[in-house]
Amino acid sequence: MSNLQLKAPLTINWAINNSCNFACSHCYSREDTHDEISRDVLYSCIEKVVKAGVFSVNFGGGEPLLHPDLLDIAAFSSGLGLRVSMNSNGWLLDYDKAVALKNAGFTKVGISIDSHLPEVHDKFRGVAGSHARALAALKHLKAVGITTSISTVICRINCSTIDELVAMALEHEVGQLNFHNFKCSGLGMSNKDELDLTPEEWKVFYRDAIAAKRTVKNLDISLDDPIIALLDARDAGSLVKGSVCGKLSLNIKSNGDMTPCGFIPIVIGNIVRDDLQQVWKDSVVLDKMRNKQPTGKCSGCSKYEDCLGGCTARALALTGDMNSPDPHCWGSDAPAK
């Protein structure tokens, strides 16, 4: 099903603002200072998204809870039938805010927690006390009946603490634990040498994470990295091969610019002035992502059909070529027999 072509993305990841109260070491949007769309224009854009056939919208930023109109925007979106979710650092999410989010139609909220150790998380996120506030946010969300998840960016600070991260997720009764592969965008590129793993270290991490995914009960451990195909661990039920970006999902920036994903800074249109379905159908950039060609060691790899070269964003950031092998790949340079 690798050539599946939907008429519109299933999900829009929408960064409605760039303002943030944190200073994360890996932030991809901190250098993004674009203007933000006014609420009325944003409403008309959301109507366009619904008309195009999009199923869900996930609000991010920046920190979306800093947007003064977040609740109104979410209520407008859910009122039009969109499934509404959000990613947050949790700092501003007390019980009253959780109630308001529930009333605005949020069905799921992901909270970013990058270590089971408060001091490690707080240093990584740049704000003392942020770990405690994040865990409190999970409690408030659960109390009002919103499905919760924890998002963890895997890097050098946490790659050997899978069991501890799983235990934290189970203790706080979240539905999903998302292990996100480290991207080299924005500050992630600036701090790459300090935070990123070597290909062999990624292999060890994913081997252990896959083992946990197969044995841990009452928790969905999500691994969003296509290169786990090298360990025969890709989800057989997935609609697409390789990365989902530009195939199932699309990113929209605060000024309306559309990009294939939040980590690929190539503008393919603007939701304010362009037709979403037309951009989705006709974008040369999206076409290239959907029809990647193996180069280098990918050319002879038996896993390429499932992996499709791994993370396109990472390959582009570090080599300048979407078709280059993912720099995280631990596969041999020799063609597979």
Number of C-alpha atoms within 10 A of each C-alpha: 9 15 11 12 15 13 15 25 24 15 22 21 24 22 24 30 27 23 17 17 15 19 15 18 20 24 20 21 21 18 11 16 12 13 13 16 17 12 15 10 12 19 16 13 21 21 15 18 24 18 13 16 17 23 16 21 25 22 25 21 26 25 23 24 27 17 17 11 14 18 20 15 21 25 20 17 23 19 13 13 14 24 19 23 23 24 24 24 26 23 21 17 22 17 18 12 16 24 18 13 26 20 14 20 22 25 17 21 26 25 25 22 29 23 23 19 15 16 15 15 23 21 16 19 23 15 16 15 15 22 26 15 17 21 20 18 26 27 19 18 25 18 13 16 14 20 19 26 25 28 20 19 19 24 23 16 16 20 21 16 16 19 14 14 22 21 14 19 25 17 9 16 17 22 18 20 25 20 23 15 20 21 24 24 24 20 18 21 21 14 15 19 11 13 19 23 19 14 15 12 17 21 20 12 20 21 14 15 22 17 11 16 16 10 10 14 10 12 18 17 22 15 20 16 20 25 30 23 19 20 12 13 15 19 14 10 7 11 14 19 23 28 23 22 24 22 26 19 20 23 25 23 28 22 20 25 19 27 23 26 22 21 21 18 20 13 16 18 19 18 21 18 10 16 15 24 19 13 18 25 14 12 16 12 18 20 14 13 22 22 13 16 15 18 14 14 18 27 16 16 21 13 18 22 14 23 24 27 30 28 27 27 24 25 21 21 19 16 13 11 14 24 23 23 27 25 18 22 21 15 19 11 12 12 13 13 6
